[in-house]
Amino acid sequence: MITVSIRLITSTLFVVFYATATWGTSDFPLEPPDVSSPRATMESFIRYSEAYYKAISEQQEESVREKIAMNKAILCFDLSDLPPRVRVGEGREYMLQLFEIFSRMTLPDLNDIPGEDTVRKLNTEACCARCNAQRPDVTQWRIPHTEITIGKVTEGDRAGAFLFTPQTVKNLHKYYDKVRKLPYRDNSRHGIYEMYIYSSGWLIPDGLISALPDWMKLGYKGQAVWQWIGLMLTIMASGFMLWSFLYWYKKGKNRFQDSAWGLSGLIVPLYSMGICFLAEYILDYQINITGEVLNTIILLLEFFIYILTAWAVLVAGNIIRRMIISSRHISEEALDADVIKLVCSLISIVLVLALCFQAFNRWGFSLNAVFASAGIAGLAVALAARETLANFFGGISIFLDRPFRTGDYIVLDSGERGEIKAVGMRSTRLQTRDDIMITIPNSIITNVKIVNQSTPKQNFRIHIKVGVAYNSDLEKVEETLVQVALDNPLACRTPPPKVRLRTFGEYAINYELLSWAIRPHDRGRLTHELSKEIHKRFKENGIEIPLPQRVVQLQHDKVTPTSFRKNTP
């Protein structure tokens, strides 16, 4: 039992010792580097960069632990002046350059570098010295005999941390150029930075690079000649692939246009995005372009990728809109379709704006000025387009209240009557029986009295008044009127037609035929046909429609010649 325990303890100590020796840091991958003071920052950078160098030298490949060590060493730099998109790639180069510089120079003793206790003490003295207008410099420390500076971050997510300053980061390539021909302090070391920038990915065999002539391995602007050639070939191949695809797509465009809902519209942006991603992968991970050249290429490719993504979002919005509107329950000219178009367009625009916001953040552009001016611009637009906004909200009101729909027959307060042909977000179109199209702004139509003759039922009731003679058979009159309505195909069977005796007139008994037209459109035509048929049936059945009659009685008085003469002037 004791032997087993000793073996277990020995194995544990060996694993811990091996992990410490090979890893060079604590075995906590999520633990950030200690940057609480210049001493802690220097110690953290040296520890993590040494661990990364040792792992690369021994294994000749990157594992997860080496990447963690590299990322922790990069966290010792203040990269706030760089676009977020290029911070990882640039940070790796800065880490290797600074490591190469430190490998060729004599570093100060860690005990001579201000630590956390010293910083705390100096800050306390600075606080007490404010009364005497004295402020000791406790925010920066410069490595002796160099311009490499570690400064305290005063704002942002890493406020309070001591990092290599942005000015130091900006000039690291100059410092490296000055010392790169000096010997290493440890003669066993070799140029890891040059090995990194002049190496290739797994698609390009190392033997192929070794077999190249020496002049192709020379460096120019941070890249080997063969890397510049690979860059040019990649750009030419990408351009040829895009041109050939567009030529093929243009020749078969008519065939693609027949696809349902216009799905073929996504082919061009998606294919172009694929070419951009492929070119970025080859240049960054295979040809291993580095430095400012890589940053410029990445920003250009990402610019095109964001444009193509916005294009694809807009096309996808149109496709979704067509898919919804193509439903048999939605009319193309109905307000529902217009609202669906508006919603899809708004969602697409919001997504495109979100892409722009993401792109500007990744490229390091500040949008504060844009947002500050957006309020003023929005107010100006609102004042200039108040009528348009009134019509827009009128369309929203029509969509919510549903006073009418496409196909309904309405009568306006001004007397216009017709069929609703289209309800848009800005205006409503009304076609009269004279085939005249009237366009009414939604801000007006929502503020007038509207009679919808198509609701709550589609049927429209008509009234036909007719008078019959007093000597007519009333039962026969009512039967004839009902039968006339039932025989007309434009009249409804349900509800059935009705006949009502309204009044006893001066010369006729007044009846009224109540019948329902199947559609409001047929009101005039049905009234015309029923009136003709009533006249015909009444003649056939001997029912008299009397003319207006008036009995005049004349009273004859005796008039003498004398009285006549007296009354004559």
Protein Blocks (a to p, Z undefined) as FASTA:
>chain_A
ZZmmmmmmmmmmmmmmmmmmmnopacbfklccdfkbfklmmmmmmmmmmmmmmmmmmnop
acfklmmmmmmmmmmpccklpcfklmmmmmmmmmmmmmmmmmmcccddfklpccfklmmm
mmmmmmmmmmnopacdfkbccdehiabdcdddfbdjkgoiacddfklmmmmmmmmmmmmm
pccfblkbccfklmmmmmccfklcfklmmmpcfklmpceehiafklmmmmmmmmmmmmmm
mmmmmmmmmmmmmmmmmpghhlmmmmmmmmmmmmmmmmmmmmmmmnopghjllmmmmmmm
mmmmmmmmmmmmmmmmmmmmmmmmmpmkbcfkbmklmmmmmmmmmmmmmmmmmmmmmmmm
mnopafklmmmmmmmmmmmmmmmmmmmmmmmmmmmmmmmnopacehiacddfkopacddf
bdcfkbccdddfkopacdddfklmmmcccddfkbfbfbdcddddddddfkbcfklmmmmm
mmmmmmpmkbcfbdcdddddfbdcfkbccdddddddfbfklmmmmmmmmmmmmmmmmmmn
opacdddddddddddddddfklmmmmpZZ
